[in-house]
Amino acid sequence: MVIFANSNWRKPTIRTLDRPSIFLAGAVSSLLLLWAFFFFSTFDPKPTSCKCSQPDPAFDLQFDPPISTFYDDPSFGYTIDTPIQNWDQKRKSWLKIHPSFEPKSHDRVLIVTGTRSTPCASPTGDHYLLRFYRNKVDYCRIHGYDIFYNNVLLDPEMPSCWAKIPTVRAAMVAHPEAEWIWWMDEDAAFTDMEYKIPFHRYKDYNFVVHGWPKEVYEKKSWLGLNAGSFLIRNCQWSLEFLERWADMGPPSPNYEKWTNVLLNEFKHNNDDQTALAYLLLMEHQKWYGKKMLIETGYSIEGYWVAIVDTLNDISKKYLEVETSTGMLRRRHAEKVRELYGLLREPSLKDVGNEFVSWRRPFVTHFAGCQPCNGKHNPTFSKESCEDGMNKALNFGDNQVLRNYGFVHRNLSDSSVVSRLPFDYPA
């Protein structure tokens, strides 16, 4: 027998006055069931088209209409030696039949990076390359960018520094939804996770590289720019430019000729950076004057030697700004962090972007450190390279860990983090 705790409980009875209500409720329920049957029998759960009027529709990754595209052309290829014609129209047509990718396509970025396929010779090389890659993934996750990491030679005849050209070319034709391809060397790290490339400034340009025009045009220095980080628009112009650049490289029948030309002009061996400097110097009316830009306003890549010893002071300055600006101290989810980068800008508008500035350097490039093969530039030591890489990577990591409630108190120590108090920074 079940005993109820409340002795006053008793089984309810149906009173005569309730019966009309019950009948009415039953009739309504029957009508609802009939309506549901007819609605779901005519409802098609599969979307017929993308509602592109939405502010940012998600990509439809399972939609590829059975319509012939340039990918079905037997002559189409991903390598430099298979030229593509009318690429701009091909991209436009592809986006038209894949409408979920079309919104914001003019701002879409694919970061491309990579390294060798074999293990590093340096015992710590693979460790640092993994951390460099993780740094790039963090940046892409924060800003919604895609990333392609390649560790094979897409053209065996273009090894070492030349390998980036066939990699960028393949990424370009594999991603018609991306407007910009951003090449970054494996030893370059984001040290400002909030900063975004001002693409609106490049509406008239197809290729952007960081450097110093005077060094290239007046002093003919191959060090007047750095090919370790550059932006290239996904367009027909860029495909032809990559062909021109690759023609100066090892597999080309003109390689020996260009080697002699570059030695004569720049007093330096033929590599990708010297070849790029030549294209800027000698063909600037055709390439640079119209569509190429040497960016001087901020560092698409910054030389690590001039940066790493400033990072502690920069951290202190940013904490001072946050202490005086309440909203910047507010805890928030990582997915909305771009807002807080914008809120910080009024405090940084007069700081500038030069090395004397206390603005966070955007990208720090460890050119010459060679973390994988260990053959660093003899002007600095292995220890100084590793200490610098730890500082830069931990500096960038702090900007990520902040949203998870932790921080590296010591930029030289990668293994120890501290929990952040609620009122940080007080």
Buried (B, 14 or more C-beta within 10 A) or exposed (E): EEEEEEEEEEEEEEEEEEEEEEEEEEEEEEEEEEEEEEEEEEEEEEEEEBEEEEEEBEEBEEBEEEEEBBEEEEEEBBEBEEEBEEBEEBBEBBBEEBBBBBBEBEBBBBBBBBBBEEEBEBEBBBBBBEBBBBBBBBBBEBBEBBBBBBBEBBBEEBEEBBBBBBBBBBBBBEBBBBBBBBBBBBBBBBBBBBBBBEBEEBEEBBBBBBBBBEBBBEEBBBBBBBBBBBBBBBBBBBBBBBBBBBBBBBBBEEBEEBBEBBEEBBEBEBBBBBBBBBBBBBEBEEBBEEBBBBBEEBBBBBBBBEBBEBBEEBBEBBBEBBEEBEEBBEEEEEEEBEEBBEBBEEBBEEBEBEEEBBBBBBBBBBBBBBBBEBEBEEEBEBEBBBBBBBBBBBBBBBBBBBBEBBBBEBBEEBEEBEEBEEEBBE
